[in-house]
């Protein structure tokens, strides 16, 4: 247990973290990568560049500070992060490095306000936080479907929209077990990139007869072009080998959730597609509302038609001609558990609409394509 005096110091630093948290974590990443460039093989450079990752770390640290009296209370909020750490092969020996540069960043940003007492208190508390992550991740490593990154052969590559490709990959080396809603992590080395790149891609179907199916959207927005997504689209072909770590992720339908509403936008259909397939196969009451630009940009048409034939209430809304999803699209949802996936902006809008309708937060479950804690979860 951390001493009462140090707990009080942690509590008193919450306002400082609220004001300077993202600045501190931005400095932290910069200094850590300067000293340990090998860690760039783990972290997503685009998330660093646009600020999503620093914000997510700041929110995690803030949540930990707010729950100083009961550190175990942060476990539900950090489970998603722990899953990603396992998928990326973040190991116990990485945590002291993170702690060292996080404390150094606090000193650099706060200057004289970062007294020795504050640094000492946060150093000890960081150790407690690290122990929580290490303990959770050890169990995940122990129960993973396979160890490390294994080679899979690309059996099929399908262009399902102008910017989304569906891959089917298979391996004789591992047992292909996963839960609907999970993702795999690919490890590639794009020419000229300078680092090994790891990226998470959601499994898009529960059908694994021919292998694991996942989808990749080409990220082409200026300023955050996806090095890996473009490499997957342009360079990876049928017959090529892809190295993948075992499925991970905690975005899944609760076993006792029988009346469901799935809401997805754009490539957010990827994990939701497998979840909806699984729910329909289990005889659950499924409503699925999907939004995309137009019919050309609607992925998984074959899979959506299949679940509709099996009883799912499926609605597709094209924003180009029908506008964006809003309260008017959400009917018969009073007692449904709601599962949402999409871009960070889509996520924020959908959660706002649902809350304004009086949907209790306990019934809203989400997975954004981006660091989850940066939404304030």
C-alpha positions in Angstrom: 0.0 0.0 0.0 1.2 3.5 -0.8 1.5 5.7 2.3 -1.3 8.2 3.1 0.9 11.2 2.5 1.8 10.0 -0.9 -1.8 9.2 -1.8 -2.7 12.8 -0.9 0.1 14.1 -3.2 -1.3 12.0 -6.0 -4.8 13.3 -5.4 -3.6 16.9 -5.4 -1.9 16.5 -8.8 -5.1 15.6 -10.6 -5.8 19.3 -11.6 -2.2 19.6 -12.8 -2.7 16.5 -15.0 -5.9 17.8 -16.3 -4.2 21.0 -17.4 -0.8 19.6 -18.6 -1.4 15.9 -19.1 -1.2 15.7 -22.9 1.8 18.1 -22.9 3.6 15.8 -20.4 2.9 12.6 -22.4 3.9 14.2 -25.7 7.2 15.1 -24.2 7.4 11.6 -22.7 7.1 9.9 -26.0 9.6 12.2 -27.7 12.3 11.7 -25.0 11.7 7.9 -24.7 12.0 7.4 -28.5 15.1 9.5 -28.6 16.7 7.2 -26.1 15.1 4.0 -27.2 14.3 4.1 -31.0 13.8 0.4 -31.0 10.4 1.0 -29.3 9.2 2.6 -32.5 8.8 -1.0 -33.7 5.9 -1.2 -31.3 4.2 2.2 -31.3 2.0 3.6 -34.2 3.9 6.7 -35.5 0.7 8.2 -37.0 -1.1 8.1 -33.6 2.0 9.8 -32.1 2.0 12.5 -34.9 -1.6 13.5 -34.6 -1.8 13.3 -30.8 -4.2 10.4 -30.2 -1.6 8.3 -28.3 -0.4 11.1 -26.0 -4.0 12.0 -25.2 -4.9 8.3 -24.5 -1.9 7.9 -22.1 -2.9 11.2 -20.3 -6.4 9.9 -19.8 -5.1 6.6 -18.4 -2.8 8.3 -16.0 -5.6 10.7 -14.9 -8.0 7.8 -14.4 -5.4 6.1 -12.2 -4.9 9.3 -10.1 -8.6 9.6 -9.6 -8.8 6.0 -8.3 -5.8 6.2 -6.0 -7.9 4.8 -3.1 -8.8 1.7 -5.1 -6.4 1.1 -7.9 -8.2 -2.1 -9.0 -11.1 0.1 -10.0 -9.1 1.1 -13.1 -8.9 -2.5 -14.3 -12.1 -2.3 -16.6 -10.8 0.9 -18.2 -7.3 -0.5 -18.9 -8.3 -4.0 -20.2 -8.4 -2.8 -23.8 -5.0 -1.3 -23.5 -3.7 -4.5 -21.9 -5.1 -6.5 -24.8 -3.2 -4.3 -27.3 0.0 -4.6 -25.2 -0.2 -8.4 -25.4 -0.9 -8.3 -29.1 2.1 -6.0 -29.6 4.3 -8.1 -27.3 4.8 -5.3 -24.7 6.8 -7.1 -21.9 7.4 -6.5 -18.2 10.9 -5.1 -18.9 9.4 -2.3 -21.0 7.6 -0.8 -18.0 10.6 0.6 -16.1 11.6 2.4 -19.3 8.2 4.0 -19.6 8.3 5.0 -15.9 11.7 6.6 -16.2 10.7 8.9 -19.1 7.3 9.6 -17.8 8.7 11.0 -14.6 11.4 12.9 -16.6 8.6 14.5 -18.7 6.8 15.6 -15.6 9.9 17.3 -14.4 10.5 18.9 -17.8 7.0 20.3 -18.2 6.3 21.3 -14.6 9.7 22.6 -13.8 10.1 23.7 -10.2 6.5 22.7 -9.5 7.6 19.1 -9.8 9.0 18.8 -6.3 11.1 15.8 -5.2 8.0 14.8 -3.1 5.7 14.8 -6.1 8.2 12.8 -8.3 8.8 10.3 -5.5 5.0 9.8 -4.9 4.3 9.3 -8.6 7.3 7.1 -9.0 5.9 4.7 -6.4 2.4 4.9 -7.7 3.6 4.3 -11.3 5.1 1.1 -10.0 1.7 0.0 -8.7 0.0 0.9 -12.0 2.7 -1.1 -13.9 2.1 -4.1 -11.6 -1.6 -4.0 -12.5 -0.9 -4.1 -16.2 1.9 -6.7 -15.9 -0.4 -9.0 -13.9 -3.3 -8.7 -16.4 -1.0 -9.1 -19.4 0.6 -12.2 -17.9 -2.7 -14.0 -17.9 -3.4 -12.8 -21.4 0.0 -14.2 -22.6 -0.7 -17.5 -20.8 -4.2 -17.9 -22.5 -3.3 -16.6 -26.0 -4.2 -18.9 -28.9 -0.5 -19.0 -29.9 2.8 -17.4 -28.9 4.5 -14.6 -30.7 4.1 -13.9 -34.4 3.3 -16.8 -36.6 3.4 -16.9 -40.5 0.0 -17.1 -42.2 -0.4 -17.4 -46.0 -2.8 -15.0 -47.8 -5.4 -17.3 -49.4 -7.7 -14.6 -50.7 -7.6 -10.9 -51.2 -10.9 -9.2 -52.1 -11.5 -5.5 -52.9 -14.9 -5.0 -51.1 -15.0 -1.2 -51.5 -12.7 1.3 -53.2 -10.7 1.6 -50.0 -11.3 -1.6 -48.0 -9.7 -5.0 -48.8 -10.8 -8.3 -47.1 -8.0 -10.7 -46.5 -8.4 -14.5 -45.8 -5.2 -16.0 -44.2 -4.5 -19.5 -43.0 -1.9 -21.4 -41.1 -1.3 -25.0 -40.3 0.8 -24.1 -37.3 -1.8 -22.8 -34.9 -5.3 -23.3 -33.7 -7.5 -20.6 -35.2 -9.6 -19.7 -32.2 -11.0 -16.2 -31.5 -14.0 -14.4 -30.2 -16.3 -12.3 -32.5 -15.2 -8.7 -32.1 -11.5 -9.4 -31.7 -8.6 -8.3 -33.9 -5.3 -9.8 -35.1 -2.0 -7.9 -35.3 0.2 -8.0 -38.4 3.9 -7.4 -38.4 5.4 -6.0 -41.6 8.4 -4.1 -42.8 7.4 -1.7 -45.6 10.3 -0.7 -47.8 11.8 2.7 -46.7 9.8 2.8 -43.5 12.8 2.3 -41.2 11.0 0.3 -38.5 9.0 -2.9 -38.2 5.4 -1.9 -38.2 2.6 -3.6 -36.1 -1.0 -2.8 -36.8 -4.3 -4.2 -35.4 -7.0 -5.3 -37.9 -10.4 -6.5 -36.8 -11.6 -10.0 -37.7 -14.7 -9.5 -39.9 -16.3 -12.9 -39.9 -16.8 -15.9 -37.6 -16.5 -18.2 -40.6 -13.0 -19.7 -40.4 -13.4 -22.7 -42.7 -10.9 -21.2 -45.1 -8.9 -19.3 -42.5 -9.2 -16.0 -40.6 -10.8 -13.1 -42.4 -9.9 -9.5 -41.6 -10.3 -6.2 -43.4 -7.9 -3.3 -44.0 -9.0 0.2 -44.9 -6.6 2.3 -47.0 -5.7 5.4 -44.9 -5.1 8.2 -47.4 -6.0 11.3 -45.5 -3.3 14.0 -46.0 -1.2 14.2 -42.8 -2.1 10.8 -41.5 -1.5 8.5 -44.5 -1.3 4.9 -43.3 2.0 3.4 -44.2 0.9 -0.1 -43.3 -2.6 0.1 -44.8 -1.2 1.3 -48.1 1.4 -1.4 -48.0 -1.2 -4.1 -47.4 -3.3 -2.8 -50.3 -0.5 -2.3 -52.7 2.1 -4.9 -51.9 0.6 -7.9 -50.2 -0.9 -10.4 -52.6 -2.4 -13.9 -52.5 0.3 -16.4 -51.7 2.4 -14.0 -49.6 3.2 -14.7 -45.9 2.0 -12.4 -43.2 3.2 -12.6 -39.6 0.4 -12.3 -37.0 0.0 -12.5 -33.3 -2.9 -14.2 -31.6 -6.4 -12.6 -31.6 -6.9 -10.0 -28.9 -9.5 -7.5 -27.7 -12.3 -7.2 -25.2 -15.0 -5.8 -27.6 -17.5 -8.7 -27.4 -21.2 -9.3 -26.8 -22.1 -10.2 -23.3 -23.3 -13.8 -23.0 -26.5 -12.6 -21.3 -27.2 -9.8 -23.8 -30.0 -11.2 -26.0 -31.6 -8.0 -27.5 -28.9 -6.1 -29.4 -28.4 -3.0 -31.4 -25.3 -2.7 -33.5 -24.3 0.7 -34.8 -21.4 1.0 -37.2 -19.9 3.6 -39.5 -17.5 3.1 -42.4 -14.8 0.5 -41.6 -16.3 0.2 -38.1 -18.5 -2.5 -39.8 -15.5 -4.8 -39.5 -15.7 -6.1 -35.9 -19.4 -5.5 -35.8 -19.9 -7.8 -38.8 -18.4 -10.8 -37.0 -20.3 -9.9 -33.8 -23.6 -9.7 -35.7 -23.0 -13.0 -37.4 -22.2 -14.7 -34.1 -25.3 -13.2 -32.4 -27.6 -14.3 -35.2 -26.1 -17.8 -35.1 -26.9 -17.9 -31.4 -30.5 -16.9 -32.0 -30.3 -13.4 -30.4 -32.6 -10.5 -31.4 -30.4 -8.4 -33.7 -30.8 -4.9 -35.1 -27.9 -3.6 -37.1 -27.7 0.0 -38.3 -24.9 0.8 -40.7 -23.8 4.2 -42.2 -21.5 4.8 -45.1 -21.1 7.3 -47.9 -22.9 5.4 -50.7 -23.5 1.9 -52.1 -20.0 1.7 -53.6 -18.5 2.2 -50.1 -20.7 -0.5 -48.4 -18.4 -3.4 -47.4 -19.4 -7.0 -46.7 -22.6 -6.9 -48.8 -22.5 -10.7 -49.0 -22.2 -11.1 -45.2 -24.9 -8.5 -44.5 -27.3 -10.2 -46.9 -26.7 -13.5 -45.2 -27.5 -12.2 -41.7 -30.6 -10.4 -43.0 -31.8 -13.7 -44.5 -31.3 -15.4 -41.1 -33.5 -12.8 -39.3 -31.4 -9.8 -38.5 -33.1 -6.4 -38.8 -30.5 -4.6 -40.9 -30.6 -1.0 -42.1 -28.0 0.7 -44.3 -28.1 4.5 -44.5 -26.1 6.3 -47.2 -24.9 9.7 -45.9 -24.4 11.1 -49.4 -28.1 10.9 -50.1 -29.9 10.3 -46.8 -27.7 12.2 -44.3 -25.9 11.0 -41.2 -27.3 8.7 -38.5 -29.2 10.5 -35.7 -31.9 9.8 -33.1 -34.5 9.2 -35.7 -32.7 6.1 -36.8 -32.7 4.5 -33.4 -36.1 2.9 -32.7 -37.1 0.0 -30.6 -34.0 0.3 -28.5 -35.4 0.7 -25.0 -34.1 -2.5 -23.6 -31.3 -3.3 -26.1 -27.6 -3.5 -25.4 -25.9 -1.2 -27.8 -22.6 -1.9 -29.5 -20.9 0.8 -31.5 -17.8 1.0 -33.7 -16.4 3.6 -36.1 -14.1 6.6 -36.3 -13.4 8.7 -33.3 -15.8 11.4 -34.6 -18.5 8.9 -35.4 -18.2 7.4 -31.9 -18.5 10.7 -30.2 -21.6 11.7 -32.1 -23.3 8.4 -31.7 -22.7 8.3 -27.9 -24.0 11.9 -27.6 -27.2 11.0 -29.6 -27.9 7.9 -27.5 -27.3 9.7 -24.2 -29.6 12.5 -25.2 -32.3 9.8 -25.8 -31.8 8.6 -22.3 -29.9 5.4 -23.0 -28.0 4.5 -19.8 -24.2 4.4 -20.2 -24.2 0.9 -18.8 -26.0 -0.3 -22.0 -23.5 1.4 -24.4 -20.4 -0.6 -25.4 -17.9 0.7 -27.9 -14.7 0.2 -29.9 -13.3 3.2 -31.7 -10.7 3.0 -34.4 -8.1 4.9 -32.4 -6.8 4.9 -28.8 -9.9 4.2 -26.7 -8.9 6.3 -23.7 -8.7 9.4 -25.9 -12.5 9.4 -26.0 -12.5 9.8 -22.2 -13.5 6.3 -21.4 
